[in-house]
Amino acid sequence: MPTVDTHARKIDLSLMAFYRAWLQGMDLRHATDRYLSEGLDLREAKSTIKWMRETLIRAARRHGRMSYVRLLRIQIPNQARDAAPPPALPTLEDFRVERDPDYFYSEADLLEIYLAEYPEAQEAAKSPREQRIERLIVRQIEAINWAESHVATAPLPTDNVIEWFDRPMAERLITSGLPNLQALIEHINARGQRWYADIRQLGAIQAGRLVAWIKAHCESLPAIDETALLGARALASQDNVRPARTDIMPLESFLVPSLLDGVQGENRYLGRSRIEAVNDYQAINAWLGAVSRNAHTRRSYRREAERLLLWAVLERGKALSSLSVEDASAHQDWLYALGRTPEGYWRWKIPQEKWLGPRNTARWSPDWRPYEGALSLRSQQQSYVILKSLCEWLMKMRYLDSNPFDGVAKPNIEVAGASPDIELTHALSRGQWDFINEFKDRQPDEERTQRLRFILALAYATGLRISELVDAKAGRLYAKERKSGMGLRWMLKTLGKGQKWRVVPVPSPVMREMAKYFAARGLPNPLTHLNEIDAETPLIASLGGGGHALSSSMLYKTLKRFFADVATEMRKQEHFEDAHKVAQASTHWLRHTRGSHSAEAMPLHMLQRLLGHASLSTTTIYTNADEDDLYEAMEKELAG
């Protein structure tokens, strides 16, 4: 359990037991592990002893127990720490074997001889100082037992977190919108195992202690849902789907009313269908199984189909297979209005706040919602493309008769306040990037830091998408002789959008960072011993030596936390505008930053090839740039 600050802090029975055990001579490490939290820093345990003594003294003074005030002010040394180890003495039986093997002496005579030879074995051998300490301990235990009935209390859901946790911990929770224990427990239950990920400077160990402390007070606090503490793999292996009902629910838990399930859909193809689906729910799953090439695409497609099905049934009161062109147009208007319509002006049946929920909420959580906020123009356009593709596929499979989205134009109304030049607004300036690198280089040398340095170097140099970064493997690296100059050029094959392969240069500064990071992981140097590294070894791995690739969500959160720390440092140095921008940065910003910085000197056709743009409008010019020329341009810019 965390220690407690001296201001307005409360004491529970476990803290009283800890203080009493330490006073009676229990080793501080043992007492801390038993009554507070296993592995807790002993500096925190000593701080707890200090503030508890002060709290007990104040309680005695409030109740007029001045004798207890004077008594508790006396600091008694811990006997386990300060007492000298007792001398090793033979037992009386061992003494008889040595001195009286024939049992000549009676037990009383033998004991007299034994005490004459080993006087330290007598209880009366205790020093006057030790006897005084024993008496003080007895009297202080009496005072503590009195205080327990006047001070100790059980935590309540309405208690402020600052009443139970140390000030830095409490401030982190409060600034994250968790002012009391009830809010903290609800947050844990809603966000799942990694509930602490969005709370700055709160790691897994401290989070585990908080959870353990809450569980230890289950009689007075609401329970933590055990499902919330399961990891993603454990959740996937168990039946953690929410009970089905007709409400705003995830696709797997949405109970479609029989009259709106699409069996009698008005837009159903009248002939024989090419798929076995008999209703809209089955048709959506057939589409997902047929067109989702990877997990990322499947999640994206499922999200849009799920949203449309919920909207059709709950808002429109229609089966998905009964939607008309007018419905598709209304859906587009609704999507534009969602999250940006002032209260009182919302004209749709279901209040817009019921569609919106916190970011990254687990699908099994009651707090899950299909949207996190207003959609940008680009997100609206992506939704349109995916839904039109869904209906087009269902037409080809002869499940639908027509595509309602054929009669609706692609969204093109710019969202108020949004910039059309997102690549520019979401790119870091040269000065900001220099500051980030200086901050990064000041971090302690450990595997976590080495990984961060490599991620920043690789993402910035190559402009890879987040899905491409986590998919990068050692087996896709290769080296070729340079056409100009000495040495080798390093290249990385990557599988991008549309399952299209491309090759990106990995400049020498990035390869050096890779070598340092691989060394921290206990792997051979890729510059000299690439053939000794398993081809499936991920370039970016999770911590702990397991060798598993870092997930997209963990990579995103890792960089978000790092950029938040950089922004804090910028504020300390009064770079407030820069801090505001860097605090918003994420993994994809590094891709835009690469595009922005390279466009200053690199030919656009090379930039197009580097970033893997398929559209002419994205980079203006499309040519097949030579790999070696592309590498030389990158090497010149990054290596100098």
C-alpha positions in Angstrom: 0.0 0.0 0.0 1.3 3.5 -0.7 2.5 5.6 2.2 0.3 8.5 3.4 1.0 12.2 3.6 0.8 14.0 7.0 -1.9 16.3 5.9 -5.5 15.1 6.5 -4.5 11.5 6.2 -6.4 8.6 7.6 -5.1 5.4 9.2 -6.6 1.9 8.8 -6.0 -1.2 10.9 -3.3 -2.6 8.6 -1.2 0.6 9.3 -1.8 0.2 13.0 -0.7 -3.4 12.8 2.5 -2.4 10.9 3.4 0.3 13.4 2.8 -2.1 16.4 4.9 -4.9 14.8 7.8 -2.6 14.1 7.7 -1.2 17.6 7.8 -4.7 19.1 11.0 -5.5 17.2 9.9 -7.0 13.9 12.4 -6.4 11.1 11.3 -3.4 9.0 11.5 -5.3 5.7 9.4 -8.2 7.2 6.8 -5.8 8.7 6.5 -3.8 5.5 6.0 -6.9 3.3 3.5 -8.3 5.7 1.3 -5.3 6.5 1.9 -2.7 3.8 3.0 -4.0 0.4 5.6 -6.6 -0.6 8.6 -4.9 -2.1 7.7 -1.4 -1.0 10.7 0.9 -0.8 12.0 1.0 2.8 12.4 4.7 2.6 8.6 5.0 2.2 8.1 2.6 5.1 10.3 4.8 7.4 8.4 7.8 6.3 5.2 6.0 7.2 6.5 5.3 10.7 7.3 9.0 11.1 4.0 10.5 10.1 2.1 7.8 12.0 3.8 8.8 15.2 2.9 12.4 14.6 -0.7 11.5 13.8 -1.0 9.4 17.0 0.5 12.3 19.1 -2.0 14.7 17.6 -4.9 12.3 18.3 -3.8 12.0 22.0 -3.5 15.7 22.4 -7.0 16.2 20.9 -8.4 13.8 23.5 -6.5 15.3 26.4 -4.3 12.3 27.0 -1.1 14.2 27.7 0.6 11.2 29.3 0.3 9.4 25.9 1.5 12.5 24.1 4.8 12.5 26.2 5.1 8.7 25.9 4.6 8.6 22.1 7.2 11.4 21.6 9.9 9.1 22.9 11.5 7.4 19.9 12.4 3.8 20.7 15.1 2.1 18.7 14.0 -0.9 16.7 15.2 -3.9 18.5 15.6 -6.0 15.4 18.0 -3.4 13.9 19.9 -2.2 17.0 20.2 -5.3 19.2 23.5 -7.1 19.0 23.1 -10.8 18.0 23.0 -13.1 21.1 26.1 -15.3 21.6 25.9 -18.9 20.5 25.3 -20.9 23.7 25.2 -24.8 24.0 22.0 -26.3 25.2 21.9 -27.9 28.6 21.7 -31.3 26.9 24.8 -30.6 24.9 26.6 -29.4 28.1 25.7 -32.7 29.8 27.1 -34.8 26.9 30.4 -32.8 27.1 30.7 -32.5 31.0 28.6 -35.3 32.5 28.2 -38.2 30.0 27.7 -40.7 32.9 24.9 -38.7 34.5 26.8 -38.2 37.8 25.2 -34.8 38.6 21.5 -34.3 39.2 19.7 -31.9 36.8 19.7 -29.1 39.5 23.5 -29.5 40.1 24.2 -29.6 36.4 22.1 -26.4 35.8 24.1 -24.6 38.6 27.4 -25.6 36.9 26.0 -24.5 33.5 24.9 -21.0 34.7 28.2 -20.6 36.5 30.1 -21.1 33.2 27.5 -19.3 31.0 26.1 -16.4 33.1 24.8 -14.7 29.9 22.2 -17.4 29.6 20.3 -16.0 32.6 17.3 -13.6 32.0 18.7 -11.4 34.7 21.6 -10.7 32.5 19.7 -8.0 30.6 21.2 -4.5 30.9 19.3 -1.7 32.6 18.9 0.1 29.2 17.3 -3.0 27.7 14.9 -3.3 30.6 13.9 0.4 30.3 13.2 -0.1 26.5 11.0 -3.1 27.3 9.0 -1.1 29.7 8.6 1.8 27.3 7.5 -0.6 24.5 4.8 -2.1 26.8 3.5 1.4 27.7 3.6 2.6 24.0 1.7 -0.5 22.9 -0.9 0.5 25.5 -1.1 4.0 24.0 -1.4 2.6 20.5 -4.2 0.2 21.5 -6.0 3.2 22.9 -5.4 5.2 19.7 -6.6 2.4 17.5 -10.2 2.8 18.7 -10.0 6.6 18.3 -8.0 7.0 15.0 -8.2 3.8 12.9 -11.0 3.8 10.3 -12.0 1.9 7.2 -11.8 3.7 3.8 -15.1 4.7 2.3 -16.0 5.2 -1.4 -16.5 9.0 -0.9 -13.1 9.5 0.7 -10.7 11.8 -1.2 -7.7 10.0 -2.5 -5.4 12.4 -0.7 -6.8 11.0 2.6 -5.2 7.6 1.8 -2.3 8.0 -0.6 0.9 10.0 -0.6 0.7 13.5 -2.1 2.4 12.8 -5.4 0.2 9.7 -6.0 -3.0 11.6 -5.0 -2.1 14.5 -7.3 -1.6 12.2 -10.3 -5.0 10.6 -9.6 -6.8 13.9 -9.1 -5.3 15.5 -12.2 -6.6 12.5 -14.1 -10.1 13.1 -13.0 -10.1 10.5 -10.1 -10.7 12.6 -6.9 -12.1 9.9 -4.7 -11.9 6.1 -4.2 -15.3 5.5 -5.9 -14.0 7.2 -9.1 -10.8 5.3 -8.9 -12.5 1.9 -8.6 -15.0 2.8 -11.4 -12.0 3.8 -13.6 -10.3 0.5 -13.0 -13.4 -1.5 -13.7 -14.1 0.5 -16.9 -10.6 0.6 -18.4 -9.3 -2.9 -17.6 -5.9 -4.4 -16.8 -3.9 -1.4 -18.0 -6.2 1.2 -16.4 -3.2 3.2 -15.3 -1.8 3.7 -18.8 -3.2 7.2 -19.2 -2.1 8.4 -15.7 1.3 10.1 -15.9 4.1 8.5 -13.9 2.0 5.6 -12.7 3.5 2.3 -13.6 2.4 -1.3 -13.3 4.0 -1.9 -9.9 2.4 1.1 -8.2 -0.9 0.3 -9.9 -0.8 -3.2 -8.6 -0.3 -1.9 -5.0 -3.3 0.3 -5.4 -5.4 -2.6 -6.6 -4.1 -4.8 -3.7 -5.0 -2.1 -1.2 -8.5 -1.7 -2.5 -9.0 -5.5 -2.4 -7.8 -5.6 1.2 -10.6 -3.2 2.1 -13.3 -5.1 0.2 -15.7 -4.9 3.2 -16.0 -1.1 3.0 -15.2 -0.4 -0.7 -16.9 -1.5 -3.9 -15.4 -4.6 -5.5 -13.0 -4.5 -8.4 -14.3 -6.6 -11.3 -11.9 -9.5 -11.7 -12.5 -9.3 -15.5 -11.0 -5.9 -15.5 -7.7 -7.3 -14.3 -7.4 -9.9 -17.0 -4.9 -9.3 -19.8 -5.9 -9.1 -23.5 -4.9 -12.7 -24.1 -6.8 -14.0 -21.1 -9.8 -12.1 -22.1 -9.6 -13.5 -25.6 -9.4 -17.1 -24.2 -12.5 -16.6 -22.0 -16.1 -15.8 -22.5 -16.1 -12.1 -21.6 -18.7 -10.9 -23.9 -21.3 -8.7 -22.3 -24.9 -10.2 -22.1 -26.7 -9.5 -25.3 -29.4 -6.8 -25.3 -31.0 -4.2 -27.6 -29.0 -1.1 -26.7 -25.8 0.7 -27.7 -23.6 -2.4 -27.4 -20.5 -3.9 -29.2 -21.4 -5.9 -32.3 -20.9 -9.3 -30.5 -23.4 -8.2 -27.7 -26.0 -6.4 -29.7 -29.3 -8.2 -29.7 -31.1 -7.2 -33.0 -34.9 -7.3 -32.7 -36.4 -10.0 -34.8 -38.4 -7.5 -36.8 -35.3 -5.6 -37.7 -32.8 -8.4 -38.2 -32.9 -8.1 -42.0 -34.5 -11.5 -42.8 -37.3 -9.5 -44.5 -35.2 -6.5 -45.4 -36.7 -4.2 -48.0 -33.4 -4.0 -50.0 -32.7 -7.8 -49.9 -32.0 -9.4 -53.3 -35.0 -11.5 -54.3 -33.0 -14.4 -55.9 -30.6 -16.9 -54.3 -27.8 -15.4 -52.3 -24.1 -16.4 -52.8 -23.5 -16.4 -49.1 -25.2 -18.4 -46.4 -26.2 -15.4 -44.2 -29.9 -15.2 -43.5 -29.8 -11.9 -41.6 -27.8 -8.7 -41.5 -25.6 -9.7 -38.5 -24.5 -12.8 -40.3 -23.9 -10.9 -43.5 -21.6 -8.4 -41.8 -19.6 -11.2 -40.3 -19.3 -12.9 -43.7 -18.0 -9.6 -45.2 -15.5 -9.3 -42.4 -14.2 -12.8 -42.9 -13.9 -12.3 -46.6 -12.2 -8.9 -46.9 -10.3 -8.4 -43.7 -6.6 -9.1 -44.6 -5.1 -8.4 -41.2 -6.2 -7.6 -37.6 -5.9 -3.8 -38.1 -8.1 -3.8 -41.2 -10.6 -6.1 -39.5 -10.9 -3.8 -36.5 -11.4 -0.8 -38.8 -14.0 -2.5 -40.9 -15.8 -4.0 -37.9 -16.0 -0.6 -36.2 -17.8 1.0 -39.2 -20.2 -1.9 -39.8 -21.0 -2.0 -36.1 -21.7 1.7 -36.0 -24.0 1.6 -39.0 -25.9 -1.4 -37.7 -26.5 0.3 -34.3 -27.6 3.5 -36.0 -29.9 1.8 -38.4 -31.7 -0.3 -35.8 -31.7 2.1 -32.8 -31.8 5.5 -34.4 -33.5 4.9 -37.7 -35.7 1.9 -36.6 -34.8 -0.1 -39.7 -32.9 -3.2 -40.6 -29.5 -2.5 -42.2 -30.8 -4.3 -45.4 -33.8 -1.9 -45.5 -31.7 1.3 -45.6 -32.5 3.6 -48.6 -30.5 6.3 -50.3 -32.4 8.8 -48.1 -31.2 6.9 -45.0 -27.6 6.9 -46.2 -27.8 10.6 -46.7 -29.3 11.1 -43.2 -26.5 8.9 -41.8 -24.0 11.2 -43.3 -25.7 14.3 -41.8 -25.9 12.6 -38.4 -22.3 11.7 -38.5 -21.2 15.2 -39.3 -23.4 16.6 -36.4 -22.3 14.0 -33.8 -20.1 15.4 -31.1 -20.2 19.0 -32.3 -23.9 20.0 -32.0 -24.6 22.3 -29.0 -27.0 21.0 -26.3 -30.6 21.9 -27.2 -30.0 21.8 -31.0 -29.6 18.0 -31.4 -32.6 16.9 -33.6 -32.0 13.1 -33.5 -33.9 10.5 -31.4 -31.0 9.2 -29.2 -29.1 11.9 -27.3 -25.6 12.3 -28.8 -23.9 11.8 -25.4 -25.1 8.2 -25.4 -23.0 7.5 -28.5 -19.8 9.0 -27.0 -17.4 7.4 -24.5 -13.8 7.6 -23.3 -11.0 6.6 -25.6 -9.6 3.1 -25.4 -12.4 1.7 -23.3 -12.5 -2.1 -23.4 -15.4 -3.6 -25.3 -16.6 -5.6 -22.3 -16.8 -2.5 -20.2 -20.3 -0.9 -19.5 -18.6 2.5 -20.4 -17.9 1.4 -24.0 -19.4 3.5 -26.7 -19.0 3.4 -30.5 -17.6 6.9 -30.8 -15.1 8.9 -28.8 -16.0 12.4 -30.1 -16.7 14.3 -33.3 -15.2 12.8 -36.4 -12.8 14.8 -38.6 -13.6 15.1 -42.3 -11.0 12.4 -43.1 -12.6 10.0 -40.6 -16.1 10.7 -42.1 -14.7 10.0 -45.6 -13.1 6.8 -44.4 -16.4 5.7 -42.9 -18.2 6.5 -46.2 -15.6 4.5 -48.2 -15.8 1.4 -45.9 -19.6 1.4 -45.7 -20.0 1.8 -49.4 -17.6 -1.1 -49.9 -19.6 -3.2 -47.4 -22.8 -2.7 -49.4 -21.1 -3.1 -52.7 -19.7 -6.5 -51.5 -23.2 -7.5 -50.3 -24.6 -6.6 -53.7 -22.0 -8.8 -55.5 -22.9 -11.6 -53.1 -26.6 -11.1 -54.0 -27.6 -10.3 -50.5 -28.5 -6.7 -51.2 -30.4 -5.5 -54.3 -28.8 -2.1 -54.4 -26.1 0.0 -52.7 -27.8 2.9 -50.8 -24.4 4.7 -50.6 -24.2 4.9 -54.4 -26.7 7.8 -54.3 -24.7 9.8 -51.7 -21.7 11.9 -52.4 -18.5 11.5 -50.4 -18.3 13.9 -47.5 -16.5 17.1 -48.5 -17.6 19.7 -45.9 -14.6 20.8 -43.9 -15.1 20.5 -40.2 -15.0 24.0 -38.5 -11.7 24.6 -36.9 -10.0 21.7 -38.6 -7.0 22.3 -40.9 -6.9 20.8 -44.4 -3.1 20.6 -44.1 -3.0 18.0 -41.4 0.4 16.9 -42.4 1.7 20.4 -41.7 -0.2 21.0 -38.5 0.7 17.5 -37.2 4.4 17.9 -37.9 7.0 19.0 -35.4 9.3 21.9 -36.2 13.1 21.4 -36.4 13.5 23.2 -33.1 10.9 21.1 -31.4 12.5 17.9 -32.8 16.0 19.1 -31.5 14.5 19.7 -28.1 12.9 16.2 -28.1 16.3 14.6 -29.0 18.2 16.5 -26.3 15.5 15.4 -23.7 15.7 11.8 -24.9 19.5 11.7 -24.6 19.3 12.8 -21.0 17.3 9.7 -20.0 19.0 6.9 -18.0 20.7 4.2 -20.1 18.4 1.1 -19.7 16.6 -1.2 -22.1 13.4 0.9 -22.0 15.4 4.0 -22.9 17.4 2.2 -25.6 14.1 1.1 -27.1 12.6 4.6 -27.0 15.7 6.0 -28.7 15.5 3.4 -31.5 11.8 3.9 -32.0 12.2 7.7 -32.4 15.2 7.2 -34.8 13.4 4.6 -36.9 10.0 6.3 -37.1 11.4 9.7 -37.8 13.9 8.5 -40.5 11.6 6.1 -42.3 8.2 7.7 -41.9 6.7 4.3 -41.3 3.1 4.0 -40.3 2.5 2.5 -36.8 1.3 -0.8 -38.2 4.5 -1.0 -40.3 6.7 -0.2 -37.3 5.3 -3.0 -35.1 5.4 -5.4 -38.1 9.1 -4.7 -38.9 11.3 -7.8 -38.5 15.0 -8.6 -38.7 14.5 -10.9 -41.7 13.4 -7.9 -43.8 16.6 -6.0 -43.3 19.3 -6.3 -46.0 22.5 -4.5 -47.0 23.8 -3.6 -50.5 26.9 -1.9 -51.7 26.5 1.8 -52.3 26.9 3.1 -55.8 28.8 6.1 -54.6 31.2 6.1 -51.7 32.3 3.2 -49.5 30.4 0.9 -47.3 26.9 -0.6 -47.4 23.4 0.9 -47.6 20.8 -0.7 -45.3 17.2 -1.2 -46.5 14.1 -2.5 -44.9 11.2 -4.2 -46.7 7.8 -3.2 -45.3 4.3 -4.3 -46.0 2.1 -1.2 -46.3 -1.4 -0.2 -47.1 -3.3 -2.4 -49.5 -0.8 -5.3 -48.8 1.8 -3.6 -51.0 5.5 -4.1 -50.3 8.0 -1.3 -50.6 11.6 -0.7 -49.5 12.7 2.1 -47.2 16.3 3.2 -46.4 17.6 2.7 -42.9 20.4 5.4 -42.6 23.5 4.6 -40.6 22.5 6.7 -37.5 19.4 4.5 -37.2 21.4 1.3 -37.6 23.7 2.4 -34.8 20.7 3.0 -32.5 19.4 -0.5 -33.6 22.8 -2.0 -32.6 22.7 -0.4 -29.1 19.0 -1.5 -28.6 19.7 -5.1 -29.8 22.7 -5.2 -27.4 20.4 -4.2 -24.5 18.1 -7.1 -25.6 21.0 -9.6 -25.6 20.9 -9.9 -29.4 23.9 -9.9 -31.9 24.9 -6.7 -33.6 22.8 -6.4 -36.8 25.5 -4.4 -38.5 28.0 -7.3 -38.3 26.0 -10.5 -37.4 22.6 -10.1 -39.0 22.6 -13.7 -40.2 22.8 -14.9 -36.5 19.5 -13.2 -35.7 16.2 -15.1 -36.2 14.4 -13.7 -39.2 11.1 -13.3 -37.2 12.8 -11.2 -34.5 10.8 -8.0 -34.2 12.8 -4.8 -34.5 10.7 -3.3 -31.7 9.9 -5.8 -28.9 8.1 -5.7 -25.6 10.2 -5.4 -22.5 11.2 -8.3 -20.3 13.1 -10.5 -22.7 10.1 -12.4 -24.1 10.9 -11.3 -27.7 7.3 -10.6 -28.6 6.6 -7.7 -31.0 5.4 -4.5 -29.3 1.7 -4.0 -30.1 0.4 -1.0 -31.9 -1.5 0.2 -28.8 1.5 -0.1 -26.6 3.7 1.7 -29.1 1.2 4.5 -29.3 1.0 4.8 -25.5 4.7 4.7 -25.1 5.2 7.7 -27.4 2.3 9.6 -25.9 3.7 9.3 -22.4 7.2 10.3 -23.7 5.8 13.4 -25.5 3.8 14.3 -22.4 7.1 14.2 -20.4 8.8 16.4 -23.1 5.9 18.9 -22.9 6.3 19.1 -19.1 10.0 19.9 -19.5 9.2 22.5 -22.1 6.7 24.2 -19.8 9.4 24.3 -17.1 11.6 26.2 -19.6 8.6 28.5 -20.5 8.2 27.2 -24.0 4.5 27.1 -23.6 3.3 27.1 -27.2 5.8 24.4 -28.1 4.7 22.4 -25.1 1.1 22.6 -26.1 1.9 21.2 -29.6 4.2 18.5 -28.4 1.7 17.3 -25.8 -0.7 16.5 -28.7 1.9 14.5 -30.7 1.6 10.8 -31.3 3.2 8.1 -33.4 1.7 9.3 -36.7 3.1 12.8 -36.1 6.6 11.4 -36.7 5.5 10.3 -40.1 4.2 13.8 -40.9 7.4 15.3 -39.4 9.5 13.2 -41.7 7.4 14.3 -44.7 7.6 18.0 -43.7 11.4 17.9 -43.0 12.3 15.9 -46.1 10.2 18.1 -48.4 12.6 21.0 -47.6 15.4 19.3 -49.6 14.4 15.9 -51.0 12.8 15.6 -54.4 9.1 14.9 -54.1 9.2 11.7 -56.1 11.7 10.3 -53.6 9.5 11.4 -50.7 6.5 9.8 -52.3 8.4 6.5 -52.5 9.6 6.8 -48.9 6.2 7.3 -47.5 4.5 4.8 -49.7 1.8 7.2 -51.0 -0.4 5.6 -53.7 -2.3 8.8 -54.7 -0.8 11.5 -56.9 -2.7 14.1 -54.8 -0.8 13.0 -51.7 2.7 13.9 -52.9 1.9 15.5 -56.3 4.5 13.5 -58.2 4.7 9.7 -58.6 7.8 8.0 -60.2 9.7 4.9 -59.5 12.7 6.4 -57.7 15.8 4.3 -57.7 16.5 2.6 -54.3 20.2 3.7 -54.2 19.3 7.4 -55.0 16.6 7.3 -52.3 19.1 5.9 -49.8 21.8 8.5 -50.7 19.2 11.3 -50.2 18.3 10.0 -46.8 21.9 9.3 -45.8 23.0 12.8 -46.8 20.3 14.4 -44.8 20.6 12.3 -41.6 24.2 11.3 -41.5 25.7 14.6 -42.8 
